[in-house]
Amino acid sequence: MAKVLMTAQVQDGAKWETSFRTHGDLFKTYGLLGPVQFTVSGNEVAQSMETEDVQAFLNSINESQTVEAMKVDGVKRDTVKVYVLYKSAS
């Protein structure tokens, strides 16, 4: 199991959040282990999620339905950063 952190800039934070909340069915296809947690700060967003299969998750965020959802949400794709968190301080 791995935790994934994604960050991005969006055109409008409030619009992004409203649209992002409608993607529950899409998230189910990602093989996530729990809910997607997120925060919005102005035009910057961050999401945290856990997955069993990091490579499958990374592949899914580049599939056409995800790319289209990001476009509708106003995500600036060139600003998307993905961090896989494998290390822990304890």
MDTraj code that builds the backbone (N, CA, C; nanometers):
import mdtraj as md
import numpy as np

residues = "MET ALA LYS VAL LEU MET THR ALA GLN VAL GLN ASP GLY ALA LYS TRP GLU THR SER PHE ARG THR HIS GLY ASP LEU PHE LYS THR TYR GLY LEU LEU GLY PRO VAL GLN PHE THR VAL SER GLY ASN GLU VAL ALA GLN SER MET GLU THR GLU ASP VAL GLN ALA PHE LEU ASN SER ILE ASN GLU SER GLN THR VAL GLU ALA MET LYS VAL ASP GLY VAL LYS ARG ASP THR VAL LYS VAL TYR VAL LEU TYR LYS SER ALA SER".split()
xyz = np.array([
    [0.0851, -0.1168, 0.0000],
    [0.0000, 0.0000, 0.0000],
    [0.0899, 0.1232, 0.0000],
    [0.0504, 0.2228, -0.0781],
    [0.1262, 0.3468, -0.0851],
    [0.0321, 0.4655, -0.0813],
    [0.0796, 0.5708, -0.0195],
    [0.0045, 0.6957, -0.0189],
    [0.0584, 0.7807, -0.1330],
    [-0.0335, 0.8450, -0.2054],
    [0.0021, 0.9302, -0.3178],
    [-0.0476, 1.0713, -0.2889],
    [0.0375, 1.1685, -0.3152],
    [0.0026, 1.3095, -0.3014],
    [0.0124, 1.3725, -0.4393],
    [-0.0951, 1.4381, -0.4817],
    [-0.0950, 1.5094, -0.6100],
    [-0.1216, 1.6558, -0.5830],
    [-0.0493, 1.7418, -0.6528],
    [-0.0734, 1.8850, -0.6439],
    [-0.0907, 1.9400, -0.7844],
    [-0.1606, 2.0524, -0.7946],
    [-0.1794, 2.1165, -0.9251],
    [-0.2302, 2.2582, -0.9047],
    [-0.2144, 2.3365, -1.0066],
    [-0.2767, 2.4675, -1.0133],
    [-0.4029, 2.4526, -1.0976],
    [-0.5055, 2.5281, -1.0605],
    [-0.6328, 2.5234, -1.1316],
    [-0.6742, 2.6648, -1.1678],
    [-0.7638, 2.6744, -1.2638],
    [-0.8098, 2.8067, -1.3067],
    [-0.8923, 2.8760, -1.1991],
    [-0.9745, 2.7997, -1.1277],
    [-1.0631, 2.8558, -1.0258],
    [-1.0832, 2.7502, -0.9177],
    [-1.0328, 2.7761, -0.7979],
    [-1.0382, 2.6781, -0.6902],
    [-1.1782, 2.6349, -0.6524],
    [-1.2714, 2.7295, -0.6450],
    [-1.4090, 2.6954, -0.6075],
    [-1.4754, 2.6102, -0.7151],
    [-1.4557, 2.6449, -0.8410],
    [-1.5121, 2.5663, -0.9514],
    [-1.4507, 2.4270, -0.9515],
    [-1.3187, 2.4191, -0.9304],
    [-1.2523, 2.2891, -0.9271],
    [-1.3150, 2.2006, -0.8210],
    [-1.3325, 2.2527, -0.6993],
    [-1.3862, 2.1703, -0.5911],
    [-1.5257, 2.1195, -0.6235],
    [-1.6112, 2.2052, -0.6750],
    [-1.7469, 2.1640, -0.7096],
    [-1.7450, 2.0521, -0.8130],
    [-1.6641, 2.0678, -0.9148],
    [-1.6558, 1.9674, -1.0209],
    [-1.5869, 1.8403, -0.9714],
    [-1.4793, 1.8542, -0.8956],
    [-1.4025, 1.7410, -0.8437],
    [-1.4907, 1.6475, -0.7609],
    [-1.5820, 1.7031, -0.6848],
    [-1.6696, 1.6236, -0.5982],
    [-1.7651, 1.5335, -0.6772],
    [-1.7775, 1.5549, -0.8079],
    [-1.8695, 1.4737, -0.8888],
    [-1.8017, 1.3511, -0.9495],
    [-1.6749, 1.3289, -0.9228],
    [-1.5997, 1.2230, -0.9896],
    [-1.5892, 1.0928, -0.9105],
    [-1.6805, 1.0678, -0.8200],
    [-1.6759, 0.9464, -0.7378],
    [-1.6671, 0.8178, -0.8184],
    [-1.7458, 0.8068, -0.9257],
    [-1.7425, 0.6851, -1.0074],
    [-1.6072, 0.6678, -1.0747],
    [-1.5471, 0.7772, -1.1170],
    [-1.4151, 0.7708, -1.1792],
    [-1.3112, 0.7248, -1.0766],
    [-1.3185, 0.7779, -0.9545],
    [-1.2226, 0.7394, -0.8505],
    [-1.2291, 0.5900, -0.8208],
    [-1.3478, 0.5306, -0.8320],
    [-1.3634, 0.3869, -0.8053],
    [-1.2808, 0.3031, -0.9025],
    [-1.2522, 0.3553, -1.0206],
    [-1.1744, 0.2795, -1.1194],
    [-1.0248, 0.2837, -1.0892],
    [-0.9824, 0.3655, -0.9941],
    [-0.8403, 0.3825, -0.9640],
    [-0.7845, 0.2792, -0.8664],
    [-0.8700, 0.1967, -0.8073],
    [-0.8219, 0.0989, -0.7106],
    [-0.7770, 0.1626, -0.5799],
    [-0.8451, 0.2664, -0.5389],
    [-0.8085, 0.3357, -0.4151],
    [-0.8591, 0.2586, -0.2941],
    [-0.7900, 0.2740, -0.1829],
    [-0.8238, 0.2013, -0.0608],
    [-0.9140, 0.2792, 0.0333],
    [-0.9392, 0.4027, 0.0067],
    [-1.0240, 0.4842, 0.0915],
    [-1.0618, 0.6112, 0.0189],
    [-1.1184, 0.7036, 0.0907],
    [-1.1606, 0.8285, 0.0266],
    [-1.0406, 0.9146, -0.0148],
    [-1.0642, 0.9967, -0.1140],
    [-0.9645, 1.0949, -0.1569],
    [-0.9784, 1.2154, -0.0645],
    [-0.8688, 1.2542, -0.0021],
    [-0.8691, 1.3740, 0.0813],
    [-0.8055, 1.4860, -0.0005],
    [-0.8548, 1.6074, 0.0179],
    [-0.8018, 1.7182, -0.0613],
    [-0.8136, 1.8494, 0.0130],
    [-0.7415, 1.9470, -0.0377],
    [-0.7518, 2.0830, 0.0118],
    [-0.7367, 2.1783, -0.1057],
    [-0.7941, 2.2955, -0.0900],
    [-0.7873, 2.3996, -0.1919],
    [-0.7354, 2.5252, -0.1246],
    [-0.6342, 2.5859, -0.1844],
    [-0.5803, 2.7122, -0.1339],
    [-0.5688, 2.8064, -0.2528],
    [-0.6701, 2.8903, -0.2692],
    [-0.6727, 2.9792, -0.3850],
    [-0.6852, 2.8971, -0.5116],
    [-0.5845, 2.9064, -0.5962],
    [-0.5843, 2.8302, -0.7217],
    [-0.4892, 2.7109, -0.7174],
    [-0.4546, 2.6676, -0.5964],
    [-0.3712, 2.5487, -0.5808],
    [-0.4508, 2.4423, -0.5069],
    [-0.4355, 2.3183, -0.5529],
    [-0.5061, 2.2082, -0.4896],
    [-0.4067, 2.0969, -0.4577],
    [-0.4398, 2.0193, -0.3569],
    [-0.3599, 1.9018, -0.3207],
    [-0.4572, 1.7907, -0.2849],
    [-0.4236, 1.6692, -0.3278],
    [-0.5067, 1.5521, -0.3012],
    [-0.4185, 1.4424, -0.2440],
    [-0.4751, 1.3684, -0.1502],
    [-0.4042, 1.2558, -0.0902],
    [-0.4923, 1.1328, -0.1033],
    [-0.4301, 1.0210, -0.1442],
    [-0.5044, 0.8970, -0.1592],
    [-0.4118, 0.7788, -0.1360],
    [-0.4712, 0.6628, -0.1074],
    [-0.3929, 0.5410, -0.0887],
    [-0.4324, 0.4404, -0.1955],
    [-0.3326, 0.3687, -0.2457],
    [-0.3567, 0.2690, -0.3489],
    [-0.2719, 0.1454, -0.3239],
    [-0.3221, 0.0306, -0.3665],
    [-0.2464, -0.0948, -0.3592],
    [-0.1439, -0.1020, -0.4712],
    [-0.1780, -0.0451, -0.5886],
    [-0.0954, -0.0597, -0.7080],
    [-0.0607, 0.0784, -0.7643],
    [0.0558, 0.1280, -0.7280],
    [0.0968, 0.2623, -0.7685],
    [0.1034, 0.2753, -0.9198],
    [0.1608, 0.1775, -0.9880],
    [0.1746, 0.1877, -1.1330],
    [0.0386, 0.1929, -1.2026],
    [-0.0560, 0.1116, -1.1565],
    [-0.1908, 0.1147, -1.2140],
    [-0.2549, 0.2511, -1.1903],
    [-0.2346, 0.3074, -1.0722],
    [-0.2889, 0.4406, -1.0432],
    [-0.2263, 0.5443, -1.1360],
    [-0.0941, 0.5410, -1.1497],
    [-0.0260, 0.6373, -1.2360],
    [-0.0732, 0.6245, -1.3808],
    [-0.0966, 0.5033, -1.4254],
    [-0.1505, 0.4835, -1.5603],
    [-0.2906, 0.5428, -1.5726],
    [-0.3736, 0.5235, -1.4702],
    [-0.5128, 0.5690, -1.4773],
    [-0.5252, 0.7206, -1.4841],
    [-0.4325, 0.7930, -1.4217],
    [-0.4457, 0.9391, -1.4253],
    [-0.4067, 0.9967, -1.5605],
    [-0.3534, 0.9131, -1.6486],
    [-0.3211, 0.9578, -1.7846],
    [-0.4176, 0.9036, -1.8892],
    [-0.5206, 0.8309, -1.8455],
    [-0.6212, 0.7800, -1.9383],
    [-0.7153, 0.8926, -1.9796],
    [-0.7783, 0.8747, -2.0937],
    [-0.8590, 0.9814, -2.1544],
    [-0.9692, 1.0342, -2.0628],
    [-1.0363, 0.9463, -1.9868],
    [-1.1451, 0.9943, -1.9016],
    [-1.0927, 1.0835, -1.7885],
    [-0.9744, 1.0542, -1.7372],
    [-0.9166, 1.1386, -1.6330],
    [-0.8670, 1.2696, -1.6915],
    [-0.8032, 1.2623, -1.8065],
    [-0.7562, 1.3847, -1.8736],
    [-0.8748, 1.4770, -1.9014],
    [-0.9852, 1.4206, -1.9479],
    [-1.1047, 1.5013, -1.9763],
    [-1.1629, 1.5600, -1.8479],
    [-1.1675, 1.4803, -1.7410],
    [-1.2193, 1.5304, -1.6129],
    [-1.1339, 1.6465, -1.5628],
    [-1.0025, 1.6344, -1.5746],
    [-0.9142, 1.7435, -1.5322],
    [-0.9384, 1.8689, -1.6159],
    [-0.9611, 1.8498, -1.7438],
    [-0.9886, 1.9634, -1.8322],
    [-1.1174, 2.0345, -1.7894],
    [-1.2220, 1.9573, -1.7652],
    [-1.3500, 2.0143, -1.7208],
    [-1.3332, 2.0862, -1.5864],
    [-1.2505, 2.0296, -1.4989],
    [-1.2278, 2.0879, -1.3661],
    [-1.1409, 2.2132, -1.3703],
    [-1.0763, 2.2390, -1.4833],
    [-0.9899, 2.3560, -1.4946],
    [-0.8490, 2.3335, -1.4430],
    [-0.8046, 2.2073, -1.4420],
    [-0.6691, 2.1762, -1.3971],
    [-0.5696, 2.2158, -1.5055],
    [-0.4638, 2.2829, -1.4643],
    [-0.3541, 2.3155, -1.5558],
    [-0.2603, 2.1944, -1.5559],
    [-0.2774, 2.1063, -1.6541],
    [-0.2081, 1.9763, -1.6562],
    [-0.0565, 1.9882, -1.6442],
    [-0.0001, 2.0943, -1.6986],
    [0.1459, 2.1072, -1.6922],
    [0.1959, 2.1379, -1.5519],
    [0.1040, 2.1647, -1.4576],
    [0.1444, 2.1919, -1.3194],
    [0.1218, 2.0721, -1.2276],
    [0.0646, 1.9649, -1.2791],
    [0.0350, 1.8471, -1.1965],
    [0.1658, 1.7814, -1.1520],
    [0.1757, 1.7585, -1.0224],
    [0.2903, 1.6872, -0.9652],
    [0.2356, 1.5713, -0.8834],
    [0.3009, 1.4564, -0.8956],
    [0.2596, 1.3363, -0.8230],
    [0.3767, 1.2897, -0.7380],
    [0.3492, 1.2693, -0.6103],
    [0.4501, 1.2206, -0.5168],
    [0.3999, 1.0898, -0.4566],
    [0.4803, 0.9854, -0.4631],
    [0.4482, 0.8598, -0.3989],
    [0.5251, 0.8567, -0.2668],
    [0.4505, 0.8479, -0.1566],
    [0.5112, 0.8568, -0.0236],
    [0.5392, 0.7154, 0.0289],
    [0.6662, 0.6766, 0.0216],
    [0.7068, 0.5441, 0.0676],
    [0.7747, 0.5471, 0.2036],
    [0.8192, 0.6635, 0.2453],
    [0.8984, 0.6730, 0.3676],
    [0.8151, 0.7263, 0.4829],
    [0.8581, 0.6918, 0.6029],
    [0.7910, 0.7392, 0.7226],
    [0.8958, 0.7785, 0.8245],
    [0.8636, 0.8744, 0.9069],
    [0.9592, 0.9240, 1.0061],
    [0.9697, 0.8303, 1.1266],
    [0.8718, 0.7468, 1.1462],
    [0.8774, 0.6583, 1.2643],
    [0.9231, 0.5198, 1.2308],
])
top = md.Topology()
chain = top.add_chain()
for i, resn in enumerate(residues, 1):
    res = top.add_residue(resn, chain, resSeq=i)
    for name in ("N", "CA", "C"):
        top.add_atom(name, md.element.get_by_symbol(name[0]), res)
traj = md.Trajectory(xyz[None], top)
